[in-house]
Amino acid sequence: MLLSKLKRLIPSSGCAIAVSIRLRRLFAILMMLTILSWGLIPQITIAQPHTASPLQQLLPRSKSQTAPAPTSIQPYLDRAIKEVTEFRLDNGLKFIVLERHQAPVVSFVTYADVGAVDEPDGKTGMAHVLEHMAFKGTTRIGTKDYQAEKPLLDRLEQLDAQIKAAEADSQENEVARLQAEFEQVKLQAGQLVKQNEFVQIARQAGATDLNAATTTDATRYFYSLPANKLELWMSLESERFLEPEFRREFYKEKDAVLEERLQYQNSPTDVMQEKFFDTAFKVHPYRRPIDGYEEDIRNLTPKDIQKFFETHYIPSNLTIAIVGDVNPTEVKKLAQIYFGRYQSKPQPISQIPPEPPQTKMREVTLQLPSQPFYFEGYHRPAVTHPDDVVYNIIGYLLWVGPTSRLYKSLVEQQQLALGVSGGTSVPGNKYPNLIVFSAPTASGHTVDELATALQKEIDKLKTEPVSATELQRVKTQIKAGLLNNLNSNMGMAGLLSEYEVKTGSWQNLFKYLDEIAVVTPADIQRVAKATFTPENRTIGKLLSQEE
């Protein structure tokens, strides 16, 4: 339901790449909220006044808002576990299959364990560009005549390198000559492209929700098909990463990515967010924007993308979750036929430096034409840490819904903020990350007033035990949200693949209720005291230019 609404918002060119950065980010956030919000994916939840924003109107309502949560969903979980089949191909590619025969449809998630954090400095933006290019087809899909197309693509690469060399030598006449030839060859190559053929094949077969999302930690490709199209999916998806042609319309798509980046830089809150992460992190790639820096994007080449693909898109870095009306035996047979063609490769050696502990408060202030906004964040451990569930509960206590502490205090009672929001794991959670609060000021109030009021609520969390009633309410909310996700084929496919990669086993998904149940008020106080310290605090102040 949510994704069908989003499709009306997002202009389609037959693939996931012709949308603005604002809508792409909205789609990615809402997709992750729909299928993964309660646990692994960085949680971005919003508490606003009673008049819902367009974003809120699209968000799924939790069952705690519409009906009492079930007393127990454990029997459902136990049954689901028995219906999961897993296998790994000889090349290392992992499959997780959950049978659901209620309707003749199947949802697929291809989870690539590679995101923006895996890009080397100076080459940011590659994960995002590669996601775009994965819809451009192969040596067989997306081309009218590959034998005629290939030399043109070769020539475009040569001309691009020559143009950059001439620009470096300030040879203006030579640059103009080469650029003219470049545009002519690009036009000739474009005439041999079968526009969006990959997407058209899938949609003609009944595909829905066809898209992809790049995050700091991972890249996901997902869509649903009628159950009788299983082999078509196997053929298309395996072909996509077996013989991709990343040069086809590369320069067109790089320009589109660059335009998205420029649009992002025109948003005051987005600029503030980027500066905030750059302040909170000193060495870890979480400090960088997912979409990359403008200069890096401009200098990317097809060879950069190909090298990044060959390094990270290896079978052992891919996990595929399939949920719906399928036979696991048939899935395994077809997987061996189609995905067994991939050659195994060694795992890349991680070059990601660990973020050193923060030892003093950090602050960044920007003055832009914007509603004043206040940001505050604290470093916290990765998703695999035993206290991850405690951080999620803290998020629900503080800002999720109209009964949350920050909403009641900052919005309703003191009327300091127009709304409150937060993320329990941002900008990613595979590595140690941040728990972040943010709020726009109400008229007549300042970000400093917000900061003072927020600090009082955080201090209460450290000094006063959460009541049994309040804690149980939050646990019920989380349980209801989990059930909502379990009812969705796409949601389950996302959760199974995410848990498999980030925690080491999809089965950890089904242990989450047990982890919630044993959290005590003492656990919340312990984590709050350890996390919400002055030296671990990063502050961001976005001030209007009138102030």
Secondary structure, DSSP 4 states (H G I P E B T S, - for coil): -HHHHHHHHS--SSSTTSS-HHHHHHHHHHHHHHHHTTTTSPPEEEE--SS--HHHHHSPPPHHHHSPPPS--HHHHHHHHHTEEEEE-TTS-EEEEEE--SSSEEEEEEEES--GGGSPTT-TTHHHHHHHHTTS-BSSSSBS-HHHHHHHHHHHHHHHHHHHHHHHTT-HHHHHHHHHHHHHHHHHHHTTB-TTHHHHHHHHTT-EEEEEEE-SS-EEEEEEEEGGGHHHHHHHHHHHHHSB-TTTTHHHHHHHHHHHHHHHHT-HHHHHHHHHHHHH-SSSGGGS-TT--HHHHHH--HHHHHHHHHHH--GGGEEEEEEES--HHHHHHHHHHHGGGSPP-PPPPP-PPPPPPP-S-EEEEEEESS--EEEEEEEE--TTSTTHHHHHHHHHHHHSSTTSHHIIIIIIIS--BS-EEEEEEES-SSSSEEEEEEEEBPTT--HHHHHHHHHHHHHHHHHSPPPHHHHHHHHHHHHHHHHHHHT-HHHHHHHHHHHHHHHS-GGGGGGHHHHHHT--HHHHHHHHHHHS-GGGEEEEEEEETT-
